[in-house]
């Protein structure tokens, strides 16, 4: 499992086909979440706890001293299997490492549920399995990758 965390001023997501309303947040984190075929509940629990605890939000001194809850931040989580792209056999990506939708969706939903419990903040999501447009206004920029 891989989570690309970006600290943002604001972000939103909508389906490309326009069939669903968008989800948006103000100051907080955008999480791009890639779930691998071998991932299970243990990885999901560990990463949800880690995201909830990391202190990447600015404190009164302008340092990264606050976690999401203490900063009053928001979260937008977007499932993104392309994080697991493998280019080892050429220029066209293979996604054999990514979990299939049937096993990835329950793990993604568990990640969101656990993150909400651990962080105490509402977690908005993208549209699993859909082509989406994600608009992100990075803050910093601060971007970290969690495995």
OpenMM code with the backbone's topology and positions (N, CA, C; nanometers):
from openmm import Vec3, app, unit

residues = "UNK UNK UNK UNK UNK UNK UNK UNK UNK UNK UNK UNK UNK UNK UNK UNK UNK UNK UNK UNK UNK UNK UNK UNK UNK UNK UNK UNK UNK UNK UNK UNK UNK UNK UNK UNK UNK UNK UNK UNK UNK UNK UNK UNK UNK UNK UNK UNK UNK UNK UNK UNK UNK UNK UNK UNK UNK UNK UNK UNK UNK UNK UNK UNK UNK UNK UNK UNK UNK UNK UNK UNK UNK UNK UNK UNK UNK UNK UNK UNK UNK UNK UNK UNK UNK UNK UNK UNK UNK UNK UNK UNK UNK UNK UNK UNK UNK UNK UNK UNK UNK UNK UNK UNK UNK UNK UNK UNK UNK UNK UNK UNK UNK UNK UNK UNK UNK UNK UNK UNK UNK UNK UNK UNK UNK UNK UNK UNK UNK UNK UNK UNK UNK UNK UNK UNK UNK UNK UNK UNK UNK UNK UNK UNK UNK UNK UNK".split()
positions = [
    Vec3(0.0850, -0.1176, 0.0000),
    Vec3(0.0000, 0.0000, 0.0000),
    Vec3(0.0887, 0.1228, 0.0000),
    Vec3(0.0454, 0.2204, -0.0713),
    Vec3(0.1200, 0.3458, -0.0817),
    Vec3(0.0221, 0.4622, -0.0710),
    Vec3(0.0629, 0.5625, 0.0072),
    Vec3(-0.0172, 0.6840, 0.0192),
    Vec3(0.0721, 0.8026, -0.0136),
    Vec3(0.0336, 0.8790, -0.1143),
    Vec3(0.0998, 1.0058, -0.1438),
    Vec3(0.0161, 1.1128, -0.0753),
    Vec3(0.0768, 1.1792, 0.0220),
    Vec3(0.0083, 1.2806, 0.1023),
    Vec3(0.0569, 1.4174, 0.0575),
    Vec3(-0.0365, 1.5018, 0.0204),
    Vec3(-0.0033, 1.6396, -0.0171),
    Vec3(-0.0782, 1.7342, 0.0757),
    Vec3(-0.0033, 1.8246, 0.1389),
    Vec3(-0.0673, 1.9279, 0.2202),
    Vec3(-0.1209, 2.0333, 0.1238),
    Vec3(-0.2477, 2.0725, 0.1443),
    Vec3(-0.3131, 2.1604, 0.0482),
    Vec3(-0.3812, 2.2786, 0.1160),
    Vec3(-0.3951, 2.3862, 0.0386),
    Vec3(-0.4807, 2.4978, 0.0789),
    Vec3(-0.6262, 2.4616, 0.0518),
    Vec3(-0.6483, 2.3911, -0.0617),
    Vec3(-0.7823, 2.3430, -0.0968),
    Vec3(-0.7668, 2.2381, -0.2074),
    Vec3(-0.8706, 2.1566, -0.2229),
    Vec3(-0.8702, 2.0541, -0.3266),
    Vec3(-1.0131, 2.0108, -0.3551),
    Vec3(-1.0324, 1.9575, -0.4745),
    Vec3(-1.1639, 1.9044, -0.5106),
    Vec3(-1.1467, 1.7915, -0.6108),
    Vec3(-1.2504, 1.7097, -0.6207),
    Vec3(-1.2518, 1.5997, -0.7157),
    Vec3(-1.3920, 1.5882, -0.7729),
    Vec3(-1.3977, 1.5529, -0.9009),
    Vec3(-1.5265, 1.5271, -0.9648),
    Vec3(-1.5058, 1.4225, -1.0723),
    Vec3(-1.6126, 1.3552, -1.1058),
    Vec3(-1.6068, 1.2588, -1.2161),
    Vec3(-1.5924, 1.3348, -1.3465),
    Vec3(-1.5128, 1.2789, -1.4362),
    Vec3(-1.4947, 1.3438, -1.5662),
    Vec3(-1.6247, 1.3528, -1.6443),
    Vec3(-1.7114, 1.2521, -1.6294),
    Vec3(-1.8354, 1.2523, -1.7071),
    Vec3(-1.9429, 1.3426, -1.6469),
    Vec3(-1.9145, 1.4034, -1.5330),
    Vec3(-2.0064, 1.4986, -1.4732),
    Vec3(-2.1307, 1.4372, -1.4117),
    Vec3(-2.1331, 1.3045, -1.3908),
    Vec3(-2.2540, 1.2394, -1.3398),
    Vec3(-2.2665, 1.2427, -1.1886),
    Vec3(-2.1675, 1.2930, -1.1194),
    Vec3(-2.1756, 1.2964, -0.9734),
    Vec3(-2.1301, 1.4330, -0.9237),
    Vec3(-2.1821, 1.4738, -0.8106),
    Vec3(-2.1346, 1.5998, -0.7535),
    Vec3(-1.9894, 1.5864, -0.7101),
    Vec3(-1.9242, 1.6980, -0.6977),
    Vec3(-1.7840, 1.6953, -0.6578),
    Vec3(-1.7729, 1.6888, -0.5064),
    Vec3(-1.6551, 1.6481, -0.4607),
    Vec3(-1.6201, 1.6537, -0.3198),
    Vec3(-1.5068, 1.7545, -0.3084),
    Vec3(-1.5071, 1.8337, -0.2024),
    Vec3(-1.4017, 1.9335, -0.1888),
    Vec3(-1.3657, 1.9525, -0.0425),
    Vec3(-1.2453, 2.0040, -0.0209),
    Vec3(-1.1965, 2.0354, 0.1127),
    Vec3(-1.1257, 2.1703, 0.1092),
    Vec3(-1.1088, 2.2266, 0.2279),
    Vec3(-1.0234, 2.3432, 0.2444),
    Vec3(-0.8853, 2.2955, 0.2869),
    Vec3(-0.8247, 2.3638, 0.3809),
    Vec3(-0.6900, 2.3328, 0.4270),
    Vec3(-0.6832, 2.1920, 0.4860),
    Vec3(-0.5831, 2.1159, 0.4421),
    Vec3(-0.5680, 1.9804, 0.4937),
    Vec3(-0.4790, 1.8959, 0.4066),
    Vec3(-0.5182, 1.7687, 0.3903),
    Vec3(-0.4394, 1.6720, 0.3143),
    Vec3(-0.5218, 1.6140, 0.1999),
    Vec3(-0.4579, 1.5984, 0.0840),
    Vec3(-0.5086, 1.5113, -0.0205),
    Vec3(-0.4270, 1.3841, -0.0116),
    Vec3(-0.4956, 1.2723, -0.0098),
    Vec3(-0.4305, 1.1416, -0.0028),
    Vec3(-0.4595, 1.0652, -0.1306),
    Vec3(-0.3547, 1.0342, -0.2054),
    Vec3(-0.3670, 0.9473, -0.3221),
    Vec3(-0.3283, 0.8090, -0.2723),
    Vec3(-0.4217, 0.7144, -0.2794),
    Vec3(-0.4066, 0.5850, -0.2128),
    Vec3(-0.3976, 0.4731, -0.3159),
    Vec3(-0.2847, 0.4020, -0.3154),
    Vec3(-0.2664, 0.2864, -0.4015),
    Vec3(-0.2643, 0.1599, -0.3189),
    Vec3(-0.3509, 0.0654, -0.3516),
    Vec3(-0.3591, -0.0596, -0.2765),
    Vec3(-0.3052, -0.1726, -0.3638),
    Vec3(-0.2048, -0.2422, -0.3097),
    Vec3(-0.1394, -0.3516, -0.3822),
    Vec3(-0.2149, -0.4827, -0.3609),
    Vec3(-0.1933, -0.5750, -0.4521),
    Vec3(-0.2614, -0.7044, -0.4468),
    Vec3(-0.2346, -0.7788, -0.3162),
    Vec3(-0.1166, -0.7628, -0.2600),
    Vec3(-0.0817, -0.8359, -0.1378),
    Vec3(-0.1225, -0.7634, -0.0095),
    Vec3(-0.1798, -0.6453, -0.0207),
    Vec3(-0.2175, -0.5682, 0.0980),
    Vec3(-0.3376, -0.6290, 0.1682),
    Vec3(-0.3412, -0.6060, 0.2993),
    Vec3(-0.4521, -0.6526, 0.3809),
    Vec3(-0.4823, -0.5522, 0.4892),
    Vec3(-0.5606, -0.5968, 0.5846),
    Vec3(-0.6063, -0.5091, 0.6918),
    Vec3(-0.4911, -0.4508, 0.7732),
    Vec3(-0.3847, -0.5261, 0.7926),
    Vec3(-0.2719, -0.4773, 0.8737),
    Vec3(-0.2088, -0.3529, 0.8120),
    Vec3(-0.1860, -0.3538, 0.6808),
    Vec3(-0.1276, -0.2373, 0.6132),
    Vec3(-0.2219, -0.1172, 0.6212),
    Vec3(-0.3495, -0.1433, 0.6035),
    Vec3(-0.4492, -0.0362, 0.6073),
    Vec3(-0.4517, 0.0286, 0.7455),
    Vec3(-0.4539, -0.0532, 0.8496),
    Vec3(-0.4571, -0.0011, 0.9873),
    Vec3(-0.3318, 0.0816, 1.0174),
    Vec3(-0.2162, 0.0305, 0.9774),
    Vec3(-0.0896, 0.0996, 1.0043),
    Vec3(-0.0846, 0.2357, 0.9359),
    Vec3(-0.1227, 0.2390, 0.8083),
    Vec3(-0.1146, 0.3657, 0.7350),
    Vec3(-0.2218, 0.4654, 0.7779),
    Vec3(-0.3397, 0.4190, 0.8122),
    Vec3(-0.4425, 0.5107, 0.8621),
    Vec3(-0.3946, 0.5766, 0.9914),
    Vec3(-0.3344, 0.4988, 1.0801),
    Vec3(-0.2826, 0.5539, 1.2057),
    Vec3(-0.1682, 0.6508, 1.1792),
    Vec3(-0.0826, 0.6171, 1.0846),
    Vec3(0.0310, 0.7041, 1.0529),
    Vec3(-0.0145, 0.8376, 0.9963),
    Vec3(-0.1079, 0.8351, 0.9032),
    Vec3(-0.1585, 0.9598, 0.8442),
    Vec3(-0.2226, 1.0469, 0.9522),
    Vec3(-0.2971, 0.9851, 1.0428),
    Vec3(-0.3638, 1.0608, 1.1487),
    Vec3(-0.2643, 1.1289, 1.2417),
    Vec3(-0.1479, 1.0682, 1.2599),
    Vec3(-0.0514, 1.1184, 1.3579),
    Vec3(0.0548, 1.2129, 1.3014),
    Vec3(0.0847, 1.2031, 1.1721),
    Vec3(0.1945, 1.2843, 1.1196),
    Vec3(0.1680, 1.4318, 1.1434),
    Vec3(0.2757, 1.5022, 1.1742),
    Vec3(0.2640, 1.6455, 1.2029),
    Vec3(0.3243, 1.7237, 1.0860),
    Vec3(0.2395, 1.7524, 0.9899),
    Vec3(0.2805, 1.8257, 0.8701),
    Vec3(0.2098, 1.9597, 0.8554),
    Vec3(0.1167, 1.9870, 0.9456),
    Vec3(0.0435, 2.1141, 0.9410),
    Vec3(0.1218, 2.2180, 1.0210),
    Vec3(0.1172, 2.3423, 0.9749),
    Vec3(0.1947, 2.4486, 1.0395),
    Vec3(0.1359, 2.4881, 1.1740),
    Vec3(0.2270, 2.5080, 1.2700),
    Vec3(0.1870, 2.5586, 1.4010),
    Vec3(0.2013, 2.7103, 1.4042),
    Vec3(0.1871, 2.7686, 1.5204),
    Vec3(0.1941, 2.9156, 1.5353),
    Vec3(0.3302, 2.9720, 1.4965),
    Vec3(0.4351, 2.8885, 1.5029),
    Vec3(0.5696, 2.9325, 1.4678),
    Vec3(0.6040, 2.9069, 1.3213),
    Vec3(0.5073, 2.8573, 1.2442),
    Vec3(0.5315, 2.8296, 1.1036),
    Vec3(0.6066, 2.6999, 1.0795),
    Vec3(0.6180, 2.6165, 1.1823),
    Vec3(0.6859, 2.4871, 1.1685),
    Vec3(0.5823, 2.3766, 1.1521),
    Vec3(0.6250, 2.2629, 1.0978),
    Vec3(0.5366, 2.1479, 1.0845),
    Vec3(0.5243, 2.0821, 1.2214),
    Vec3(0.4324, 2.1325, 1.3018),
    Vec3(0.4204, 2.0856, 1.4378),
    Vec3(0.2842, 2.0331, 1.4762),
    Vec3(0.1862, 2.0414, 1.3863),
    Vec3(0.0506, 2.0000, 1.4212),
    Vec3(0.0050, 1.8823, 1.3362),
    Vec3(-0.0707, 1.7942, 1.3986),
    Vec3(-0.1355, 1.6894, 1.3205),
    Vec3(-0.2659, 1.7463, 1.2645),
    Vec3(-0.3341, 1.6662, 1.1899),
    Vec3(-0.4549, 1.7103, 1.1200),
    Vec3(-0.5628, 1.7587, 1.2164),
    Vec3(-0.5879, 1.6826, 1.3217),
    Vec3(-0.6930, 1.7187, 1.4175),
    Vec3(-0.6615, 1.8512, 1.4852),
    Vec3(-0.5374, 1.8650, 1.5333),
    Vec3(-0.4988, 1.9862, 1.6057),
    Vec3(-0.5041, 2.1103, 1.5172),
    Vec3(-0.4839, 2.0924, 1.3875),
    Vec3(-0.4864, 2.2053, 1.2942),
    Vec3(-0.6263, 2.2335, 1.2406),
    Vec3(-0.7218, 2.1470, 1.2724),
    Vec3(-0.8563, 2.1646, 1.2185),
    Vec3(-0.8617, 2.1410, 1.0691),
    Vec3(-0.7763, 2.0497, 1.0204),
    Vec3(-0.7676, 2.0227, 0.8771),
    Vec3(-0.8736, 1.9269, 0.8271),
    Vec3(-0.8779, 1.9124, 0.6958),
    Vec3(-0.9727, 1.8241, 0.6286),
    Vec3(-0.8952, 1.7253, 0.5420),
    Vec3(-0.9633, 1.6199, 0.4971),
    Vec3(-0.8986, 1.5174, 0.4151),
    Vec3(-0.9838, 1.4855, 0.2931),
    Vec3(-0.9143, 1.4732, 0.1794),
    Vec3(-0.9747, 1.4211, 0.0569),
    Vec3(-0.8915, 1.3010, 0.0164),
    Vec3(-0.9511, 1.1812, 0.0196),
    Vec3(-0.8813, 1.0574, -0.0160),
    Vec3(-0.9302, 1.0096, -0.1524),
    Vec3(-0.8342, 0.9808, -0.2402),
    Vec3(-0.8656, 0.9377, -0.3761),
    Vec3(-0.7907, 0.8081, -0.4045),
    Vec3(-0.8648, 0.7029, -0.4369),
    Vec3(-0.8028, 0.5758, -0.4725),
    Vec3(-0.7326, 0.5922, -0.6071),
    Vec3(-0.6068, 0.5469, -0.6140),
    Vec3(-0.5293, 0.5665, -0.7371),
    Vec3(-0.4374, 0.4472, -0.7612),
    Vec3(-0.4878, 0.3480, -0.8342),
    Vec3(-0.4106, 0.2270, -0.8608),
    Vec3(-0.2859, 0.2548, -0.9437),
    Vec3(-0.2826, 0.3664, -1.0168),
    Vec3(-0.1670, 0.3952, -1.1018),
    Vec3(-0.0402, 0.4220, -1.0211),
    Vec3(-0.0522, 0.4437, -0.8901),
    Vec3(0.0674, 0.4578, -0.8066),
    Vec3(0.1522, 0.3313, -0.8092),
    Vec3(0.0904, 0.2203, -0.8433),
    Vec3(0.1599, 0.0915, -0.8432),
    Vec3(0.2069, 0.0502, -0.9820),
    Vec3(0.2215, 0.1463, -1.0709),
    Vec3(0.2672, 0.1179, -1.2075),
    Vec3(0.4059, 0.0561, -1.2071),
    Vec3(0.4247, -0.0396, -1.2955),
    Vec3(0.5531, -0.1085, -1.3097),
    Vec3(0.6005, -0.0903, -1.4543),
    Vec3(0.7162, -0.0275, -1.4699),
    Vec3(0.7742, -0.0036, -1.6019),
    Vec3(0.8945, -0.0925, -1.6290),
    Vec3(0.9074, -0.2011, -1.5552),
    Vec3(1.0277, -0.2849, -1.5668),
    Vec3(1.0397, -0.3557, -1.7012),
    Vec3(0.9314, -0.3673, -1.7762),
    Vec3(0.9369, -0.4375, -1.9045),
    Vec3(0.9143, -0.3456, -2.0231),
    Vec3(0.9402, -0.2166, -2.0049),
    Vec3(0.9251, -0.1258, -2.1173),
    Vec3(0.8635, 0.0065, -2.0773),
    Vec3(0.8150, 0.0771, -2.1776),
    Vec3(0.7635, 0.2120, -2.1565),
    Vec3(0.6146, 0.2180, -2.1259),
    Vec3(0.5464, 0.1082, -2.1462),
    Vec3(0.4032, 0.1044, -2.1164),
    Vec3(0.3860, 0.0416, -1.9784),
    Vec3(0.3093, 0.1046, -1.8900),
    Vec3(0.2993, 0.0528, -1.7535),
    Vec3(0.2172, -0.0750, -1.7440),
    Vec3(0.2581, -0.1579, -1.6502),
    Vec3(0.1797, -0.2740, -1.6106),
    Vec3(0.1264, -0.2441, -1.4712),
    Vec3(0.0068, -0.2873, -1.4441),
    Vec3(-0.0536, -0.2630, -1.3137),
    Vec3(-0.0804, -0.3938, -1.2400),
    Vec3(0.0005, -0.4952, -1.2685),
    Vec3(-0.0188, -0.6269, -1.2073),
    Vec3(-0.0019, -0.6238, -1.0557),
    Vec3(0.0710, -0.5266, -1.0032),
    Vec3(0.0914, -0.5153, -0.8583),
    Vec3(-0.0311, -0.4581, -0.7872),
    Vec3(-0.1175, -0.3892, -0.8593),
    Vec3(-0.2352, -0.3253, -0.7989),
    Vec3(-0.3427, -0.4286, -0.7685),
    Vec3(-0.4118, -0.4083, -0.6574),
    Vec3(-0.5226, -0.4959, -0.6216),
    Vec3(-0.6377, -0.4764, -0.7200),
    Vec3(-0.7096, -0.5821, -0.7456),
    Vec3(-0.8303, -0.5746, -0.8285),
    Vec3(-0.9376, -0.4988, -0.7506),
    Vec3(-1.0299, -0.4393, -0.8222),
    Vec3(-1.1333, -0.3553, -0.7591),
    Vec3(-1.2090, -0.4288, -0.6491),
    Vec3(-1.2373, -0.5563, -0.6694),
    Vec3(-1.3145, -0.6328, -0.5718),
    Vec3(-1.2485, -0.6435, -0.4357),
    Vec3(-1.1167, -0.6450, -0.4327),
    Vec3(-1.0465, -0.6490, -0.3039),
    Vec3(-0.9966, -0.5112, -0.2619),
    Vec3(-0.9728, -0.4219, -0.3573),
    Vec3(-0.9228, -0.2881, -0.3242),
    Vec3(-1.0299, -0.2002, -0.2608),
    Vec3(-1.1525, -0.2064, -0.3097),
    Vec3(-1.2576, -0.1181, -0.2580),
    Vec3(-1.2842, -0.1402, -0.1087),
    Vec3(-1.2996, -0.2640, -0.0617),
    Vec3(-1.3212, -0.2808, 0.0828),
    Vec3(-1.2027, -0.2305, 0.1664),
    Vec3(-1.0811, -0.2463, 0.1161),
    Vec3(-0.9644, -0.1968, 0.1891),
    Vec3(-0.9593, -0.0442, 0.1883),
    Vec3(-0.9924, 0.0161, 0.0762),
    Vec3(-0.9980, 0.1625, 0.0693),
    Vec3(-1.1044, 0.2156, 0.1654),
    Vec3(-1.2220, 0.1541, 0.1646),
    Vec3(-1.3288, 0.1963, 0.2557),
    Vec3(-1.2864, 0.1806, 0.4016),
    Vec3(-1.2159, 0.0725, 0.4337),
    Vec3(-1.1656, 0.0519, 0.5697),
    Vec3(-1.0642, 0.1598, 0.6054),
    Vec3(-0.9759, 0.1940, 0.5121),
    Vec3(-0.8779, 0.2998, 0.5344),
    Vec3(-0.9480, 0.4309, 0.5700),
    Vec3(-1.0492, 0.4665, 0.4946),
    Vec3(-1.1236, 0.5909, 0.5192),
    Vec3(-1.1903, 0.5858, 0.6566),
    Vec3(-1.2549, 0.4755, 0.6875),
    Vec3(-1.3226, 0.4598, 0.8168),
    Vec3(-1.2241, 0.4721, 0.9333),
    Vec3(-1.1111, 0.4020, 0.9234),
    Vec3(-1.0116, 0.4058, 1.0308),
    Vec3(-0.9479, 0.5437, 1.0428),
    Vec3(-0.9213, 0.6075, 0.9309),
    Vec3(-0.8621, 0.7409, 0.9342),
    Vec3(-0.9567, 0.8403, 1.0015),
    Vec3(-1.0848, 0.8297, 0.9730),
    Vec3(-1.1827, 0.9170, 1.0390),
    Vec3(-1.1802, 0.8956, 1.1902),
    Vec3(-1.1747, 0.7697, 1.2337),
    Vec3(-1.1717, 0.7389, 1.3771),
    Vec3(-1.0424, 0.7868, 1.4412),
    Vec3(-0.9290, 0.7604, 1.3751),
    Vec3(-0.7977, 0.7961, 1.4314),
    Vec3(-0.7755, 0.9467, 1.4359),
    Vec3(-0.8187, 1.0169, 1.3326),
    Vec3(-0.7894, 1.1600, 1.3220),
    Vec3(-0.8991, 1.2474, 1.3803),
    Vec3(-1.0205, 1.1947, 1.3864),
    Vec3(-1.1319, 1.2748, 1.4344),
    Vec3(-1.1829, 1.3754, 1.3334),
    Vec3(-1.1424, 1.3626, 1.2073),
    Vec3(-1.1900, 1.4543, 1.1035),
    Vec3(-1.2676, 1.3769, 0.9974),
    Vec3(-1.3584, 1.4464, 0.9321),
    Vec3(-1.4354, 1.3877, 0.8230),
    Vec3(-1.3427, 1.3663, 0.7038),
    Vec3(-1.3532, 1.2502, 0.6417),
    Vec3(-1.2716, 1.2201, 0.5240),
    Vec3(-1.3644, 1.2118, 0.4035),
    Vec3(-1.3434, 1.3013, 0.3098),
    Vec3(-1.4197, 1.2968, 0.1848),
    Vec3(-1.3413, 1.2116, 0.0849),
    Vec3(-1.4113, 1.1577, -0.0132),
    Vec3(-1.3448, 1.0674, -0.1065),
    Vec3(-1.3764, 1.1029, -0.2505),
    Vec3(-1.2922, 1.0483, -0.3373),
    Vec3(-1.3171, 1.0535, -0.4799),
    Vec3(-1.4191, 0.9463, -0.5156),
    Vec3(-1.4206, 0.9060, -0.6405),
    Vec3(-1.5200, 0.8137, -0.6918),
    Vec3(-1.4493, 0.6877, -0.7401),
    Vec3(-1.4449, 0.5871, -0.6553),
    Vec3(-1.3690, 0.4655, -0.6804),
    Vec3(-1.4011, 0.4083, -0.8182),
    Vec3(-1.2966, 0.3790, -0.8933),
    Vec3(-1.3113, 0.3165, -1.0237),
    Vec3(-1.3537, 0.4092, -1.1361),
    Vec3(-1.3626, 0.5374, -1.1107),
    Vec3(-1.4063, 0.6334, -1.2129),
    Vec3(-1.2896, 0.7182, -1.2615),
    Vec3(-1.3005, 0.7669, -1.3842),
    Vec3(-1.2084, 0.8697, -1.4302),
    Vec3(-1.2468, 0.9984, -1.3597),
    Vec3(-1.1488, 1.0623, -1.2985),
    Vec3(-1.1763, 1.1808, -1.2182),
    Vec3(-1.0863, 1.2959, -1.2595),
    Vec3(-1.1300, 1.4137, -1.2245),
    Vec3(-1.0485, 1.5338, -1.2336),
    Vec3(-1.0245, 1.5800, -1.0900),
    Vec3(-0.8980, 1.5854, -1.0518),
    Vec3(-0.8609, 1.6250, -0.9168),
    Vec3(-0.7889, 1.7585, -0.9261),
    Vec3(-0.8401, 1.8549, -0.8552),
    Vec3(-0.7784, 1.9876, -0.8531),
    Vec3(-0.7168, 2.0079, -0.7157),
    Vec3(-0.5868, 2.0379, -0.7141),
    Vec3(-0.5122, 2.0486, -0.5896),
    Vec3(-0.4333, 2.1791, -0.5892),
    Vec3(-0.4489, 2.2562, -0.4822),
    Vec3(-0.3648, 2.3731, -0.4607),
    Vec3(-0.2718, 2.3389, -0.3449),
    Vec3(-0.1489, 2.2962, -0.3806),
    Vec3(-0.0515, 2.2530, -0.2809),
    Vec3(-0.0147, 2.3667, -0.1870),
    Vec3(0.0187, 2.3294, -0.0651),
    Vec3(0.0636, 2.4235, 0.0363),
    Vec3(0.2079, 2.3881, 0.0696),
    Vec3(0.2997, 2.4715, 0.0340),
    Vec3(0.4416, 2.4491, 0.0650),
    Vec3(0.5312, 2.4557, -0.0568),
    Vec3(0.5310, 2.3581, -0.1434),
    Vec3(0.4544, 2.2347, -0.1394),
    Vec3(0.5124, 2.1353, -0.0392),
    Vec3(0.4225, 2.0656, 0.0265),
    Vec3(0.4603, 1.9562, 0.1161),
    Vec3(0.3985, 1.8298, 0.0592),
    Vec3(0.4829, 1.7371, 0.0172),
    Vec3(0.4376, 1.6093, -0.0360),
    Vec3(0.5253, 1.5003, 0.0224),
    Vec3(0.4623, 1.3976, 0.0811),
    Vec3(0.5376, 1.2847, 0.1358),
    Vec3(0.4738, 1.1555, 0.0855),
    Vec3(0.5558, 1.0518, 0.0774),
    Vec3(0.5078, 0.9203, 0.0367),
    Vec3(0.5210, 0.8277, 0.1560),
    Vec3(0.4109, 0.7621, 0.1902),
    Vec3(0.4073, 0.6669, 0.3013),
    Vec3(0.3851, 0.5275, 0.2458),
    Vec3(0.4630, 0.4317, 0.2932),
    Vec3(0.4501, 0.2918, 0.2485),
    Vec3(0.4034, 0.2057, 0.3637),
] * unit.nanometer
topology = app.Topology()
chain = topology.addChain("A")
for resn in residues:
    res = topology.addResidue(resn, chain)
    for name in ("N", "CA", "C"):
        topology.addAtom(name, app.Element.getBySymbol(name[0]), res)
